[in-house]
Structure formats: C-alpha cells, structure tokens
Amino acid sequence: MLKKVLIGASALAVLLVTLTLVVLLGTVTDADAVGYSDWVDATKVTDPLPGQLYAVSLDGQIEGQLCPLNEDDFNISSDALPGRTFINRLGETVPVVLWIAKVYFQTGSSDEQKFDIGYRLDWPRLEREFAPLSALSVGLKRILHERDMEQIKRYASDDQIADLNRLEGCANAIVQTFSYGLDVCQLSEVIKENTGRVLAVRFGAHCLALDPDGGPRPLPELEASSFWTSVKLGIGLVDQLRSSSLLAGRVPG
C-alpha cells in the first residue's frame, strides 16, 4: 500500500513539474514579445520618454534615472506602428497541456489573482513616441550649457530660475555619474499600446561618454528582463506571425 502511495505521489510530482515547465517555456508574455522586438521592458525604467537619461553600468544594468526631464525638453513626435502577434511554438504544439495547466493553476483564484496562460499574444495597435537625433542633441546641449546661476538669479523670473536650476542639477548628475564609472545613456523611443500603457523603450545606439580612442561609446548589452524570457528567446521558442489575417488566441477556457 505504501509503495502505491509513493508511486502515486512521485507521478503527481512529475506531472506538476512538467506542467510548471510547460507554462514557463510554452507561453508568451509581454516581456517575451518586447525582447523578441529588440526593445527594453518598460518596467526597467522610470518616467520613460524620448530623451530621458539613465545611468547604466558596464555590465548592462540600468541603475536609475538621472534627471526630472519632461516633454518640453525635447521635440517629441509620435506615429502609429502596425499591430503584432507573437506565438510560442512549444505551446502551439501542446495546447491541451497549457489548458490543463491553466485550469490547475487558476482553480480557486480570484479574478485579480488570475494570469494569462497562452501561446499567442496580440498587440493590435501600437504607438511610438520618438525624438530625432537632432532634437536629442539640442536638448542635451541645453542641459550641459554652462550657465552663471548667480547672474540668472538676479535677472530671471522665478519660473525661469526653477527651470534652469533643474537643468543645472541634471548637468551635475551627469558629471557625477561619469565619476562613478557609469555610462549615461538616453532613450530614443517609447512604445505604447493604444490604451496608453507603456510596453517598451529603446535606447540610443551610443551613450554620452567617449571611449578612450575618442569614438562614441556604444550602448552596453542590457540585461534580459527575465531568465525565462532569455531561455525562450535563446532556443527560438518565440516567433512573430507575419500575417495580419491570423487571429491571436489564448488557451481555451
């Protein structure tokens, strides 16, 4: 009798491990789609907007936002991007297993606790905010422009003083970040859903500091958003459906 119980418990443990692995490897998430698109997960940054500056370590970790910049600091434009549909090839081959996992993991969960378990993900309409290189350059020059704050305080209005103090603080933060051996890198794009939810960002190809040879320093390879995303992308489980006629779906149930 004990032997049968042990065998049953072992079989159940193997089943649960299998279900968990299939959920982790066979589903597609926003983070997977962001990584596939060669963007950066928006949860990695604060107050994302084109032109925003961040400290980035040499090993690709985003340390934090440097300055309280806003849309008025850069000439930001926007346009619409085509919708995208992503699919997980493993999940596509075993949809029944995903359905079982969905029933098992979400049984007894409240609506707030439930999460999507699906092998397809649809982004029907996207919006991109961006600033051309010329606008980014003009904005940076305004931040780094040498200014006599004592003279400004004598003759400028209160609003002008507050704004120039903000920019002066930003310039000091850039210099201090360099002294810590970190890169200062700048966002060039922000990707949103049509609902306004920010999905992803993209950094400029080069950071503000120069390499020892005098050339612009390339953006370090940024950390992946999650271990499982890097695994799925590394072994080619996530793909993008190119035909807009294919319907994005979820595991039934």
N, C-alpha and C positions, 0 to 999 in steps of 0.2 A: 504493500500500500504506500509506504513512504517513498519507495522507488518511483511509483507512478506520479506522486505529488511532485517529486524533484524534477522528473522529466517534463511534467506539465508546466512547472514554474520556469524551467530553462527555456521551453518552447515559447512561453509568453514573453520572457526577457528578450529572446532573439527577435520575436515579432515587433516588440516595442522599439528595439534598437533599429530594426530595418525601417519601420515607419518614420522614426525620427530622422534617419539619414536621407530617406526619400524626400521628406519635407524640406530638409536643409539643402539638398542638392537638386531636387526636381522642381522647385518652384522658382518663380521670377519675381523680384521685388523692384521697387523704385531704385534702390541702391545698385542693383544689378544693371538696370537699364541705363542709369547715369554712367556707370563705369564703362559699359559697352559703347556708349556715345562719346567716350573720351572727355567727359566733363568731370567736375568735382561735386560731391554731395554737398548740398547747401547747408546741411547741419554742421559742416566743418567750420563754417564762418559765421560771424555776427554782422548784422546790418548790411547785407550784401547789396552793392550797387556798383555799376561800372566806374572804375577809378578808385574804389576803396583800397586802402593799403593794409597789408598784413605782414607780420614778422614770420618768417619761415626758416626753420633750421636746415642745415646742410643735408640732413637725412630725410627731409621732406615732410616734417611735422609742422603743421600750421600752429604757431604759438599764440597768435591773437591779433586782434585789430589794433592798429596804431592810433588812428585819428577819428574824431567825430565829423567825418565829411558828409556832405549831403548832395542832392541832385544839382543844386545851383553851382557846385564847384566844377562840374564837367558838362559838356554839351552832349547829353544823353539822348539817343534815338531809340526807337523800337520798331520791330516788324514782326510779322506772323511767320511761324515755321510750320511746315506740314506735320500732321499727326504721325505718330509712330506706334507700331505694335511689335511687342517683343514676345519671344516664346522660349521656353526651356525644353530642349529636345529630349531630355530624360523624362521629364514629367509628361510630355506628349506621348511617350511610348507606354507609360503605366498610369493612365488617368484613374483607373479603378483604385489603385493603391493610394493615390492622393485623395480620392473621395473617402476611402476608409479612414485615412489619417485625419481628414477634416472632421468627420463625424466623431472620431475618438477624442481628438484634442479639444474640440469645442463643446462637447457634451457637458451641460451644466453651466456653461459660461454665460455671463450676461452680455447684452449687446455691446457694451463698452469694452469688454474683455476679448471679444471675438476678433480674429485676424484672418486676412485672406490667405487661403492656400490655393494657389492657381498656377498653371503652367503658361498662361498668357496674360500679358499686361498691355493695356491700351492707354495711350496718351492721345486723345482725339484732336486736341488743338493746343498749340504751344505759342508762347510769345517770347521774343528775345529782346532784352534791353542791352544796348552796347554803346560804346563810345569809340570813335575812330582814334587812331594813334595821335593825330594832330591835336585832338581835344584833350587826350590824356597828357600829352606833353605840355600844353598850355596850362592845364590845371596844376601839374607838378611845378612848373616854373613859378606860378603864383604862390604856391606853398613855400617853396625854397627861396623866394626872393628876399634879399637882405633888406631889412627894414629898421628904421630908427623908432623904436616904440616910445621913447620919451617925447620925441617931436610929434608923433602921431597922437599921443595922449593930450598934447596941448591944443591941437587944432582940429582933430577929427570929432565927429559926433559919437555919442555913446554906442550906437549900433555899429558904426564903423570900427570903433575900438574893440568891441566884443568880437567882431568877426576876425579882425587882424590878430587879436590875442589867440583865437582858436587856431589860425593858420601858423602863428609863431610856435604854439605848443606842438603842433603837428611836425613842423620842421625840427624842433628839438627832439621829438620822439624818434624821428628817422635817424638822426645823428647818434642818439643813444643806442638804438637797435644795432647799428653798424658796429658800435664799440663792443657790443656783446658777442660779436662774431656771427650774427644772424643776417639773413637776406631780408630785404624789403621788397615785396612783390605786390603786384597790382592786378585787381580784377579787370577783365576786359568785357565780359559778358555775364548776364544773369538770365537764366531760363525759367519761365513760369508757365504754369497751366493757365488756361483761360479764366479759371476761377481766381487767379491771383496768387495761388500757392507757389512758393519758390521751390523748384525742384533741384536746380543745379547751378553751378557757376563755372566760369572758365577764367584762368589767369592768363596774363600776357606771357608770351614765349620767353621774355627776358625780364630780369629783376633790375633794381635800380643801381646796384653796385657793379663795379667793373672787375673783371678777372685781372690777375697780375700782368697778363700780356696786354691789357688795355682794352680788350673787347668786352662787349656787354655780357654779363653773367647769365647763362641760361637758367630757366626755372628748374629747381631740383625736381626729381621724380617724387610726386606727392604720395603719401601713404594711402593704401587702399581703404575704402570705407569700412570693410569688414573682412574677416578671414574667409567666410563662406562665399562672399562675392568674389574675392580673388581666386578661390578654388574653382568656382563655376566658370569664370571668365578664362582662367588658365587652361582648363581642359575643354573649352569650347562648348559648354552646355547651353549658353545663352546665345540666341540669334535674333535678328530683326527681320520681320516679314516685310518684304518689299512691296507686295501688292496691297493697295488700299482696299481692295474688294474683299479681302479675308476678314472675317469677323473676329474681334478679340473676345476671348471667352474665359470663363472660370470653371473650376472643377464643379460638376453638377451637385446640387444640394444646397 
